[in-house]
């Protein structure tokens, strides 16, 4: 129980740091590019794959604007949505089906606009990725 409170205190502290970083101007993404593990994964989850029904159930909640089939087509995007919007049960179900490495890849190849500051810091701490890079940001011409 004490460890949970300590972790929450660290997350709160790092959210404050991440918020200051977000407000500080141009972004340096060199560290993020150095950490990436390769191209994004887009293998479709078929109905015969183990755990696909559980994934569709989770996908209905975190991708309310897509069909479950569309949502499960991009595993990294599904993992990123679950990491930000999912319940603890959603996270456990998705990790059991897709694996821990998919979650790491989703974090390292995060699409802009998906993660909030709190989730961003939490998952970087979970995977012991330091320093925590700034949140991905959309660039408009």
C-alpha positions in Angstrom: 0.0 0.0 0.0 2.8 2.4 0.8 4.4 1.6 -2.5 1.2 2.6 -4.3 1.2 6.0 -2.6 4.8 6.5 -3.3 4.2 5.7 -7.0 1.2 8.1 -7.1 3.4 10.8 -5.6 6.0 10.2 -8.3 3.4 10.3 -11.0 2.0 13.6 -9.6 5.5 15.1 -9.5 6.2 14.1 -13.0 2.9 15.4 -14.3 3.9 18.8 -13.0 7.3 18.4 -14.8 5.6 17.2 -18.0 3.1 20.1 -17.9 6.0 22.6 -17.6 7.8 20.9 -20.5 4.7 21.1 -22.6 4.4 24.8 -22.0 8.1 25.5 -22.7 8.2 25.9 -26.5 9.8 23.8 -29.3 10.0 20.1 -28.8 13.2 18.0 -28.9 12.2 14.5 -30.0 15.7 13.1 -30.5 15.4 10.9 -27.4 12.1 9.5 -28.5 13.5 8.6 -31.9 16.5 6.9 -30.4 14.1 4.7 -28.3 11.8 3.5 -31.0 11.7 -0.1 -31.7 10.7 0.0 -35.4 7.6 0.3 -37.5 4.1 0.3 -36.1 2.2 -2.9 -36.0 -1.1 -3.1 -37.9 -1.9 -6.8 -37.9 -5.6 -7.3 -37.8 -7.0 -9.4 -35.0 -9.3 -12.1 -36.5 -12.2 -13.7 -34.8 -10.3 -17.0 -34.6 -7.4 -15.4 -32.7 -7.2 -16.2 -29.0 -8.7 -13.4 -26.9 -10.2 -11.6 -29.9 -13.6 -11.5 -28.3 -12.2 -9.9 -25.2 -10.3 -7.3 -27.3 -13.5 -6.5 -29.2 -15.3 -5.9 -25.9 -12.5 -3.5 -24.7 -12.4 -1.8 -28.1 -16.1 -1.0 -27.9 -15.4 1.1 -24.8 -12.2 2.9 -25.8 -13.1 3.4 -29.5 -16.8 4.4 -29.3 -16.5 6.0 -32.8 -15.3 2.8 -34.5 -16.5 -0.7 -34.9 -14.7 -3.2 -32.8 -13.2 -4.8 -36.0 -11.8 -1.4 -37.1 -10.5 -0.7 -33.6 -8.7 -4.0 -33.3 -7.1 -3.7 -36.8 -4.3 -1.5 -35.4 -2.9 -3.2 -32.3 -0.6 -0.3 -31.3 -3.4 2.3 -31.5 -5.7 0.0 -29.5 -3.0 -0.4 -26.9 -2.4 3.4 -26.7 -6.2 4.0 -26.3 -6.4 1.4 -23.5 -3.3 2.8 -21.8 -5.0 6.2 -21.7 -8.8 5.5 -21.5 -9.1 1.9 -20.3 -10.0 0.7 -16.9 -7.5 -1.5 -15.0 -9.4 -4.6 -16.2 -9.1 -3.3 -19.8 -5.4 -2.9 -19.4 -5.0 -6.4 -17.9 -7.2 -8.0 -20.6 -5.4 -6.2 -23.4 -1.9 -7.0 -22.1 -2.8 -10.6 -21.6 -3.8 -10.9 -25.3 -1.4 -8.5 -27.0 1.6 -8.7 -24.7 3.7 -6.3 -22.7 5.9 -5.5 -25.7 3.0 -4.2 -27.7 2.3 -1.7 -24.9 5.9 -0.6 -24.9 5.8 -0.2 -28.7 2.6 1.8 -28.4 4.2 4.1 -26.0 7.4 4.6 -28.0 5.5 5.1 -31.2 2.6 7.1 -29.7 0.3 8.9 -32.0 -0.2 12.6 -31.1 -3.3 13.5 -29.2 -3.9 10.1 -27.6 -2.0 10.2 -24.3 -2.7 12.7 -21.6 0.1 13.9 -19.3 -0.9 11.6 -16.4 -1.0 8.5 -18.6 2.2 9.5 -20.4 4.2 9.8 -17.2 2.7 6.7 -15.6 3.6 4.4 -18.5 7.1 5.8 -18.9 7.6 5.1 -15.2 6.1 1.6 -15.6 8.6 0.8 -18.4 11.4 2.7 -16.7 12.0 4.9 -19.7 13.9 8.0 -18.6 14.1 10.8 -19.3 10.4 11.2 -20.0 10.1 12.9 -23.4 7.5 15.5 -24.1 4.1 14.4 -25.2 3.7 13.9 -29.0 2.2 16.9 -30.5 0.4 17.6 -33.7 2.2 19.9 -36.1 0.2 22.1 -38.4 1.7 23.7 -41.5 
